[in-house]
Amino acid sequence: MSLPSFKDLPIDAKYPAKSAWGLWGDDDSLGTMNLLTTERAKEASKLVRTGKLFPMNWTMENKYTMFNRGGFEHVIKELMPDCAFDDVYNNWNTQSSSQWDGLGHVCNRHTPGVFYNNTTAKDVRSGNEKLGIHHLARKGIAGRAVLLDFRRWAVKHGVEYDPLTRYEIDIKDLDKVAEEQGVTFKEGDILLIRSGFTEAYNNANDELKASLAEVAAVCGVKPCDESLEWIWNHHFSTVAGDTVAFEAWPPTNGLDNAMHAILLGGWGMPIGELFNLEHLAEEAAKTGVYEFFFTSAPLNKMGGVASPPNAICIM
């Protein structure tokens, strides 16, 4: 299937501006994840050379969580004295650490209250199956991931910024990173961007972490049409990063310029956030390899809004 360019979206005037509604059918629940075909998964598996594994899940032990989503109570239940145990996660928010934002997370920019492919807020609120995270879980996520280590490139070239403050990563710089790393993109790629957020957060004091939980002003991709055009025209299946929202946060004008409202609500593109890219980036810098076989198994929860990624990059 030949995909339209960004300037040709939507495919029909009846759909919202810049959206991909209807591209894979009006009943579609996968959006750009339709690009992760079995053929592409098979081809990506050839990238496994050493068998080294790099899990993407960040810690679940952080004292503070972004947007004050709250921690959880981990309870060990003894089933048989000294012989058998279960555990329970009370009040656990699936977006308190590494996460996939599912398609029910944010509505479309141009249709407030309406989500990808004309799904209503009522549908999402009721746990309706149309956009639930279970679609990703039951399809499975596997394909070629490419890492753009923006943080390492920025340090090398004297681009100064604090990952724990709002800083916009320009796509022109991402092109420079890709060129320097020797990365070429392919349709259906899973894009990973390292901003340095989790590294900086791990080294921050509690006072700063507490303030970030209240007001998460952090680095990320510049939210603008140029960034959206760049992402769409490369035809990535999904995008992810080590920062809070993938895009620079907060948006300067609410949904009117938040990329979430186009990526999720317009294209059906899941967004990976707070991915642990540190060990992967270290190995990539040593080996010069920035493409990997990527797998992810989200929670198989009917109607779920989000999920830990349970993702692994394999070199």
N, C-alpha and C positions, 0 to 999 in steps of 0.2 A: 504494500500500500504506500502510495506517495503522499507524504505529509505536506500540508500547506505551510508557507512561510508565515512569520509573525504578522506581516503586513496584510496577509490574506485572511486573518482571523477576524470575526467568526466565519464559519463556512456557509452560513445562511443569516440573512439580516434579522431573522426572528430570534436569534440567540444574542446574549449579551456581548457587548464590545470586548474584544481581545480574548474571548473564551474559546474553548475547544468543545463546547457542548455539541453533541450529535456526531462528532467525528467518528466515534466508535459505536454509534447507535444511541438512541434516546434512552435505552434501558441500561446503558453501560454503568458499571460500578468500579471499574479499575483505572480509568483515565490513562495517563501516560505509562502506567505499569503494563499496559497491553504491549508495549515495545519490548518487554522482557520475554522473548519467545524461547521455545525449547532449542531452536537452532542457535540462538545467541548464548544460551546457557552452556550448550555443548562446546561452542567455540571458546567461551571464556574459561572453561575447565582446562584448556590447554595451557593456560597461564601458570598452572601449578608446576613449579620446578623444584623447589626445595622442600615443600610440605610444611614450612613454618606458618604457624597460626597466630593471628593478631585479633583477639576479641575486641569488639567495639563498645561493649557496655562499660560505662563509667561507674564509679562507686555508688552504692546506695546508702552510704554512711554519712553523707554530708549533714551537718547540723542545721544548715539553712537551705531552703529550696527557693528557686526562682519564682517570682510572683506569689510568694508565701503559700505555695501549694501544700505545704505542711509535710511533716515526716510521718512515719507510721510506727505502729507498735508491733514488734516481732515477738511472737509468743511461742515458746517451745512447749508442746503438750506431750506429757508422758502417758503413753498408752498402756505399757506394761512396765512395772518397776525395773529400772536399769536395763530393759531389754528392747523397748520400741518407743519411738518418738515420732510425732508429727510437728509441723510448725504452721502458724497462721500469721498472715500479714493484715493487721487491723488498720483500717482507714488509710489504705495505700492508694496514692494517686499515681496513675500510670505515666504521668508526665513530670514526676519529681526528679528524675535523672535522665539518662539517655532515653530517647524516645523517637518513635515515628509519630508525627502529626498525621492522623487519618483525615479522610475527606469530609468528615462531619465536624471538624474542629473550627473552621472559619468559613463564613458564607462568601458568596461572590461579591466582588467590589461593586458591581453595577446593579445588583438585585438584593438589597439588604433583606436578610431573613430567608434567602433562598440559596441553597448550596449547589454543589456540582450537579450538572444535568437535571436542574429543576427540582431538586429535592428540598422539601420544606423544613423549616426549623421544627415543626411539629413532628415530622418523621424522625429527625435526629433525636429529639427530646424523648421520644417514646422507645428508643432503641430499635427503630425500624431497620430491617436488614439491608436496605438499598445501599447505604454507604458505610456499613460497619467494617471495622478493621478485620473481621473474619474473612473478607474477600481476599485480602493480602495473605492471610494465614493459609487459606485453603488453596490458593494458587501457588504459594511459595515464592520466595524472592531469591534469584540466583542470576548472576551475570558478571560482566566486566565492570570493575570499579577503577576509576582513575583519581589519583590524589594530586591536588594542587596545594603545595606547602607554601602558602602565602607568607606565613610568619617567618620561615627560614629565609625566604627570598627578601623580605622587607629588612630583616636584620643585616643581611649581606650587603644590601644596596643603600643602607642608611635611611630607610623610610621609617620614621619614628612615630609610634602611636602606642597607646595603652589599651590592651585588649579589654580591660575592665571599665572602659569608658566608651561612649558612642563614637565609633569611627567607621566611615563608609569605605569599603573595599571596592575600587573601581574595576569594571570588567576589562578595561585597557591594561591594567596591571595583571589581572588574571591571565590575559593572553601572553604577557611577558613571562609570567611564571611557567606557563605551559611550554613556551618556546625554549626557555632555559633548561627545563627538565626533559625536553624531548618528547613531550606528550602530544599525541594526536588523538582527536576525539572520534568516536564512532557512534552511529545511531543506537540508542538504547543504553548508552553508558550510564553508570551510577556515579554521579559527581560528588567527590569528597573534597571539602575545603578546610584546611587547617588555618585558623586565625590566631592561635595561641591562647584562646580564652581559658580552656581547662588547665593549661600549664600555669597561667597567671593566677587563676582562682585557687589552685592547690597551694600556692605560695602566699596567699593573702591572709591577713589577720581576721579574727572573728568580727571586728567592728565593720570592716569593709564588706565582708560576706553578708552581714545583717543588713547593711544599707542596700546591697544589690538585691536582696530578697524583697525589699520594699519598693525600690525603683530600679528595674533592670535596664540601665542605659549601657549598652555594650556594642562591641564591634560586630560587623557582618557585611554582607554584600550590599552595595548601595541600592536602595529601593527606588527604581526609576524604570521608565520604559526601555532605556538602552540595555539595562540588565535583563529585563524580561525578554527582550528580543534576542539577546545573546543566548540565554538559556533555552528558549524555545527553538531557535534556528539550529542549535546543536542537537536537538531532539534527544535530550537526556530522558531516561525513564524516571529518574528521581534525583533529588539533590539532598546533600547532608553536610553537616559541619560540626565543629567542636564548640560552637558558640550557642548562645541561648535561643536564637530565633532564625539562624542561618542568615537572615538579612540584618542590617544594622537596626537596632531597637532602642527606643520606641520609634514608630513611624512619625513623621512630622505633621501628618494630617489625617490620622486615624486610618480607616479602611480606604480612604481615597488615594493613598499612595503606599499602602502596605502590600508587599509582594505576596504575603500569605493569601490575600483575597483573590489573587489571580492564580497563583500556583495551585492552591487547594480548591478554591471555589470556582475557578475558571477552567483549569486544565485537568483537574483530578490528579495532581502530582503530589504525592506524599512528601513531607519535609522531615529530614532527619536532624535532630538537634542534640547537642551535648554528647556527641559521639567521642569516644576516647581514641584519638588519633596519634597519641604521643609515641608509642612504641613502633607503630607502623611508619610514622614519619622518620624516626631514627634509622630504621632499617632501610627505608627507601633512600635516605641520604647516603648511607654507606654503600649501597649496591647500585644506585642509579636506576632502580626499577620503581616505576610509579603506576603500574597497572597490575591488577590483582583479580583473582577469582573471589567473588563476594557472595556470601549467603546470609539470609536473614529469615528468622521464623517468628513473626509477631504472634501475640496471643490470639488463639482461635476463639474469640468471644463475639458472639452474634451481636451486632449493633454497637460494638465498642468504638469509642472516639479516637483512642490512641493506644500505643503499646510500647513497652521496651523493645528495642530492635532485635536483641539476641542475635547480633550480627557478627560475622567473622570474615576477615580478609585472609586469603591463603596465597602465599607466594610460591 
